[in-house]
Amino acid sequence: MDNVPEGTYVAYEVVVPTGYKLYYTNGVSVTLNQVTEVPNIPDTPDTPEPPPPVTVGFGIYKYDSLDSRAISGAGFIIMDSSTGKYLNSSLELVDRSEAYTFVTDYSGRISIDGAPEGNYIAYEVSVPYGYRATTYGSISISSGNTTSVSNSPILIDIEGTVFLDGGEGKTSARNDKFDSGEGINGVRVILKKNGNKVAEVSSGYNSRGSSTGSTGKYRFYGQDLKIRLLELSQYTIEFEYNGIKYENVATSFSSDGSKAAESSGNRSNLNQKFSTITANSQIDGSGISVNNANGGDTVEYQYRQYPSEGRYESKVLYKANASDDRGNAYNDQYYANSKYHITANTSQTRFRLDAQSTSNDTIYNVNFGIYERDLPDMAIKKINYMQQKWH
């Protein structure tokens, strides 16, 4: 460019050749009487960024089929059915051998966000202690949603036998163990949870009211009473019976042993209640003792005379008039009136139901044994009778 007035010039490129783009966008200073070189940059299209991968999210919620409480500790592996691959801990699709086991948290949940797009199914591979899986095989999962899966709690039956060691009238030697033929019906058996009654049965019967088919055997049905394997530590078995006539045998945790015992305080209190002969007690027209002049509890007995035979008959009356939850009566001989009652509990022997093995979801041989105590005879009545006879 010639004949340009003197000055300081800046050139601006306003038209770019095809296939190029501006290099200097703010103008280029030019020097008089010289050629200023201005480069252009080839206009190559930018390579577009690849789109982000499509990911999905979903959840699993594990709950108790009985009361809907959340269940923690359930393990699942998750497979994309379209590829046959499994998620790992980084939410990548890998072979089965590298699959990650996702475990439900304290709220019963597994939450997954950012898994590759796919058609997912889950398999439960670990069931928490105390539960059984209710779904076997694959579990369909819906993207964007939480899939609820239940487990069934394991419910436990409890069974045992109440027995009279040595038999009635001490007909055979005692050994503090249950032997064939020693079972007795009519003793009160109480299932307790945290010290509170859940159910009671009369020995010889089950909690559904039916006979167990074996003398002295009782059974509590876990399905009906919701006796959870997980909660067995909260349960005890209590036996209530005639403490005047019977006492518990020595404890043994063997299969034929007795698992419960009286407390020393209960035994002492019961013995003291009946430790003296009350003055001024009378016998009514039916031969039954009445009118305890000193108050407190009186052993009621019936006394009959047979002058022609030169003998008398005297027996304690233990009247029970009580029955279990299903109407099965307790036995007068073994249970008796409430004032004669004493209890023995598995808690006294530290026999723990949760420490026992189960078979067919049943704890067997929670037995309890009693023996016949040495009782004072009625010799004084015999003397009185003989005096009356000869005067």
Secondary structure, 3 states (H helix, E strand, C coil): CCCCCCCCEEECCCCCCCCEECCCCCCEEECCCCCCCCCCEECCCCCCCCCCCCEEEEEEEEEECCCCCECCCCEEEEEECCCCEEECCCCCEECHHHCCCEECCCCCEEEEEEEECCCEEEEEEECCCCEEECCCCCEECCCCCEEEEEEEECECEEEEEEEECCCCCCCCCCCCCCCCCCECCCCEEEEEECCEEEEEEECCEECCCCECCCCCEEEECHHHHCCEHHHHHHEEEEEEEECCCEEECCECCCCCCECCEECHHHHHHHHHHCCCCCCCCEECCCCEEECCCCCCCCCCEEEEEEHHHCEEEEEECCCCCCECCCCCECCCCCCCCHHHEEEEEHHHHCCCHHHCCCECCEECCCCEEEEECCCCCCHHHHHHHHHHHHC
